[in-house]
Amino acid sequence: MFKRILVAVDGSAASNAGLRSAIQLAKDQRATLVALHVVDESAVAAGFDGGFVPDDYLRALKKTGRETLAKAEATARSSGVSLKPVMVESVGETVAHVILRHVKKEKVDVIVIGTHGRRGLRRLLMGSDAEAVVREAGVPVLLVRATERAKRSRKAARVVVGPKRVSVSRLSAPAS
């Protein structure tokens, strides 16, 4: 059913849980993964006076992105899954919109995103890229929230439903 899966990666516990779920889904579906890492320069610029971001800082962000994608690729390869790493620099465009743009560009069938599960004021202040993707995506979205244990140990993950409201207790192909 799914031939191309886009997974957003940023190296966080939630992102790593999403990557593990995407790899399992790709194995089950015999699909190819597209791992997308977004360097969001506009979010960084807000923390600097006048919006200027030092070149060293941007280089460090890009280096971290390359390392995150290399780890994702190695993890997928060790599971026998093909992964295409993609890093995008974004200025003035939300991470959610970069993800949605690459869904079309890469012609993916499903999106997998790790989510921090923020609620209340923290969600209001920080926003939710995952929520924005779910609202606007034209393909199914699988949200994976790291459990508290995974946030500490980066091991376990719990699957949360996407926009099609498909119940998922284990990662397996949805009924056709």
N, C-alpha and C positions, 0 to 999 in steps of 0.2 A: 504494500500500500504506500509506504513512504520510501522514496528513492534518494532524496536529498534533504538533509536535516541541518538547520542552522542552529548553532549553540553559541550564545554570548558568553565570553570568558573575560574575567578581570583578576583572577587569582584569589578572590575571596572564598570563604568557606561555602557560601551559597552558590557561587559560580562553580566551584569544584564539585559540589553535589549535582548541579545541573549537568556538568560535563560527564560525570559518571553515569547519570541516567541517559544522557544522549548517546553515549557509547553503547550502553546496553540495548537501547532502542535500535541503534544502527546495526548492531549484531543480529538482533531479532528480525529486522526488516531487510537485512543485506543491503543497507543504504550507505551512502557516502556522507561524511560530516563536513560541514563548513564551520570552522571556529572563527568567530569574529571578535576582535578586540578593538575597542574604540578609545583613542586618546582624545579626551574631551578638553581641548585647550581653553574653551570659554569658561568652564567651571574653575579651572586653575587660575585664569586671568583675574577673576573676581577677587582672589585673595591677595593680589599684588596691587600696589599703588599705581593708579592710572591705567590699569589693565595690561601693563607690560609684563611679559613672562620671560625671565632670563633664559638664554639658549641652553645653558647647562641643565636647567630644570626640565626643559622640553626633551633634551637628549636623554635624561634619566627616565622620563616617562616612556619614551619610545623603547629604550633598552628593556625596561620592565615589561612592556607589551610584547617585545620579541621573546623574552624569556618565558612569559606566560604561555604564548602560543607554542613555543618549542616543547614545554612540558605537556601541553595538551596533545600535541602531535605524538610525543613519545608514549603517553598513556594510551592513546587510541591505537597506535601501532602495536603495542604490547598485547592488546586485546584483539588484534587482527582486523582493525577497522581503519579504512582509508580516511584521512582528514586533510582538508585544504585549509591552511592558515591564512587569515586575512586581517591586516591591521589597517585601520582608517583613522586619520586625523580629522577632528571635527572642530570647527570654530563657528559658533552661532547656530548650530543645529543640535537638537537634543540627541542623546544617545538612542532614545526610542526611535526617532526618525531615521537615524543612520541604520539601525537594525532593519526597519521596515523597507528602506531603500535597497538594502542588500538582499532582502527576501526576494524582491523582484529581479534584481540583477543576477543573483545566483540560481534563480528558479527553484527555490526550496519548497518542500511539501509541508513542513512542520517546523516550528520554532521551539527551542528548549531554552528556558531562562531560569537561572537560579535567582531566588528572591530572598531578601532579608526578613520579610514578614513584618515590616514596620507598621505600627498602628498609631492612631491619634495624632498628637502634635508633631511627633517626629516625622510621620508620613507627610503631614501637611507642609512642614518646613522643607523637607528634603525631597519630596516628590517620589514618584515611583515610575521608573522607566518600564518595569515589567507591566504595570497597570496600563500605561499608555500603549504598549505594544498589544496587549490583549484587546483593548478597545478598538484599535485601528487595523489590526492584522486581517488579511484576507485568507489566511491559512490557519489551521489549528495551532494553538500555543499550549505547550506543556510547561507549567510553572513548577519548579522544584524548590521547596523551602528546606534549608538545612535545619535539622533539629538542634536544640540547645547543645546536645552532646557533640554533634558534628561541628558546631561553631567552635567548640573547645578542641575537639580531637580531629576534625576534618575527615570523619569516616562515614557516618550514617547519613541517610537522606530520606525525606518523606516527600512523596509526590502530591502536588495540589492540582486541581483541575484547571483546564484552560477554557477558552471561550465557547467551545462546543458543548461544555458541561458533561464531558465524558468521564465517568467514574473510572479511576485507575487505582487498583490495589496493588498490582504488580505490573512491571513494564512488559506488556505483551501487545500484540497487534490488536487494534480495535476490530470488532466484527464488521464485515463489509456489508 
